[in-house]
């Protein structure tokens, strides 16, 4: 009897973990080799992961208006994630982009899937700060997440600011495995 109860409880716990993981994945998380080092005592093992090459060639100056938008986006860093949220008390991904652009009199649709149709589709190599990046966090090709290009490193690495479900408003990189695999396309709305 105790064994059955243990298995039943284990099944419920596993189901709960699976449901929580599914909720996280579904909501608003060429090859490049990324190496991670693991120290195993006297020798270092390097594990490489093949990621798509998602770099920009942009190396120019950012306009004052785009710089102002990005500075305003930064003031929300650390704001918690809130499904349907579009204020400083909590944001979902598309609520965050709408709020940031709205503060500068730029109107974009509320839903990330609609934002993915706004403006002009651009190649990843042409991306510059202020552009929007779209992701399929549940796999496939359905847009489920959006972020704003924040900066581009001298090596072409693209960093973006967005409202993540787990950490709220943060800055992430397209070189992170999760975002690299989920990336769909970019749009220019400015």
N, C-alpha and C positions, 0 to 999 in steps of 0.2 A: 504494500500500500504506500509506504513512504517513497519507494522508488518511483512509482507512477506519479505521485505528487511532485517529486523532484523533476521528472521529465516534463510534466505539464508546466511547471513554473519556468523551467529552462526554455521551453517552447514559447511561452508568453514573453519572456525577456528577449529572446532572439527576434521574435516578431516585432517587438517594440523598437529594438535597435534597427531592424530593417526598415520599418516605417519612418523612423527619424532620419536615417540616411537617405531614403527616397525623397523625403520632403526637402532636404538640403539640396540634393542634386537637381530636382525638378524646378525649384524656385531660382529667383535672381541671385559653381565652382569650375618644298625641298627639305632636306633634313638638316638639323643642327645637332651637334653632339654636346650634351651637357654632362659634365663629369662631376661625380660626387666622391669624395675621398672617405675611406673608412680605415681607421687605424686599428690594426689587429696585432698590436704588440710591436714586433720588430719590422714588419713590412706594411706598406700602405697599399690597399686594394682600391683601384679606381673603377667605378661602375659608370658606364656611359649610357645615356638614354637618347634615342633618336627623336628629335623634335623638329617640327617644320621651321624653316628659316623665315621668321616673321620680323624682319628689320625694315627700317625706313632709311632712305637716303637723305632725308631732311637734315640740313645742317645750318639753316638760315636763322635769322632773327625772328622772334615772335612779336607780332604787332601789339601795340598798347592795349587795344580792345580785347584781344585774346588773352593777354597777360592778366588783365583785370578779371576776366571770367575765371581763369585758373586760380588766381589769388582768392576769389570769393568761394570757389569750390573747396579750397584748402581750409577755409574757416569751419567747414563741417567735418573735418577729419575726426574720427572717434564717435561721431553721432551714431546711435544704434540703428540696426535694421528694424523696420516695422513694415509688415505687409500692407500695401496700400498707402504707406506714409509718404508725405511730400512736404514735410516741415522740419525745422531744427529739432523737434522732439523725436523724430524717427523717419527714415526714408526706406523705400524700396528702390531698386535700381533705376527705374524709369522716372519715379518721383523725384529722385535726386537730380537727374539730368534736366528735367523740366524746370525745377526750382532754380538751378544754377543759370540756365539760359534765360529764364523769365526775368531774373534780376537785372538782365542786360537787354531787356526788350526784344528778345529773340523767342519766338513761339515755335514749339515743336509739339507733336502729338504726345498724349499721356502714356500710351502703351509702348513698350520696347519694340514689339513687332511692327507697330505703325511708324515709330521713329526710324526703323530700318529701311523704310521707303522714302523718308524725307530727304531733301537735299540731293546730292549727287554721289553715286557709288564711286569709290576710288580704290586703286590698287594699294596694297599694304606698303609698297615701296615709296608711295607718294604721301603717306600719312604725315600729318604735322600736328603740333599741339592745338587742341580745340576740336579736332575731329572726333567722331563717335565710332566706337568699336562694338561689334555685336557678336554674341556668343550663343551656342546651343549647349547649355549646361547639362541637359538630359540626353545628349547625343543627338544624332540625326541632323536635320537642317532647320528645325523650327527655332526661331529667335526666342530666347528666354532670359537674356541678360544684356545690359548695355553699360558702357563706361566711356569716359571722356579722356582722350589722349592728354596726358599731363606733361611729359617731357620725353625727349629722345636723346639718348646718350651718344657720345662721339662714335661708338662702335655700331650705332643703329638700333640698339635695344629700345623698345617702345614700352614706356610705363604709362599706366592709366589710373585715373581716380574713379572710384565707383562705390556703390553701397552693396557690400557683400552680406550674405545672410548670416555668416558666422561672426564677423568682426565689425560690422557696420561700415562706415565710410573709411576706406583705406586706399593706399596706392599699391598697385600690383604691377607685374611685368608679364609681357607676352612670352618671356623665356621661362616662366614657371610652367611646369608640366600640365597642370590642370587647365590653365587659361590657354596655353598653346594648343592643346587638343580640342578645346571647346570653341576656338575662334572661328567665326564665319566670314565676316567682311567689315569694311569701313565705309562710313558716309561722311561727306562734308556738308555741314549745314551753315557754316559761317562764310 
